[in-house]
Amino acid sequence: MSLNKGDVITFERSFTEEEVELFTKVSGDEGSHHVTPDEKGRLVVQGLLTATLPTKVGGDYNVLARNMNFEFLRPVFTDDTIKCDVKIEKYEKQKNNRTAIMATFTCKNQNEIEVLKGDFSGVIL
């Protein structure tokens, strides 16, 4: 799989109650909104669990991250479907046989409301 400057990678997913519960145990983020359902029976997904959406690109393309910036705009709930668009802003071969990469991302829920945005940079080995 090859990337180019200007490419946009899009994917979507929902988070389950089981994933929120597991992340609660792993992270220690036990805020009541993560463990007690709201009036609609939903849990609030931890911000850092939501932030795994754009990091999927790193896993798919073997990116070793150097910087990650997240702006959490709205809560994400266990019944939401989140669409993530990652745009490659920089993709340059370097002298050391590595490739520098920088990308921006936007995540929106099923109602087209932006819930997360930011950027990351790193290298591909």
WOURUR-V296184 format. One record per pair of residues at least 24 apart in sequence whose ideal C-beta (glycine too) atoms are under 6 Angstrom apart, sorted by the first residue. I is the first residue (numbers start at 1). J is the second residue. D is the distance in whole Angstrom. If there is no record, write none. Layout:
I_J_D + I_J_D
//
This chain:
3_88_5 + 3_91_5 + 4_91_6 + 5_88_6 + 5_91_5 + 7_88_5 + 8_85_6 + 8_87_5 + 9_57_6 + 9_86_5 + 10_85_5 + 11_84_6 + 12_81_6 + 12_83_4 + 14_81_5 + 15_45_5 + 15_78_6 + 17_43_6 + 17_78_5 + 20_45_6 + 23_49_5 + 42_77_4 + 42_78_5 + 42_79_5 + 43_78_5 + 44_75_5 + 45_76_4 + 47_72_5 + 50_76_5 + 50_116_6 + 53_84_4 + 53_107_5 + 54_84_6 + 54_86_6 + 54_105_4 + 57_86_5 + 62_124_6 + 63_101_6 + 63_122_5 + 63_124_6 + 64_122_5 + 64_123_5 + 65_120_6 + 65_122_4 + 66_121_6 + 66_122_4 + 67_121_5 + 68_120_4 + 69_118_5 + 69_119_5 + 70_118_4 + 71_117_5 + 71_118_6 + 72_116_6 + 73_114_5 + 73_115_6 + 74_115_4 + 76_115_5 + 80_109_5 + 81_110_5 + 82_107_5 + 82_109_6 + 83_108_5 + 98_123_5 + 98_125_6 + 99_124_4
//
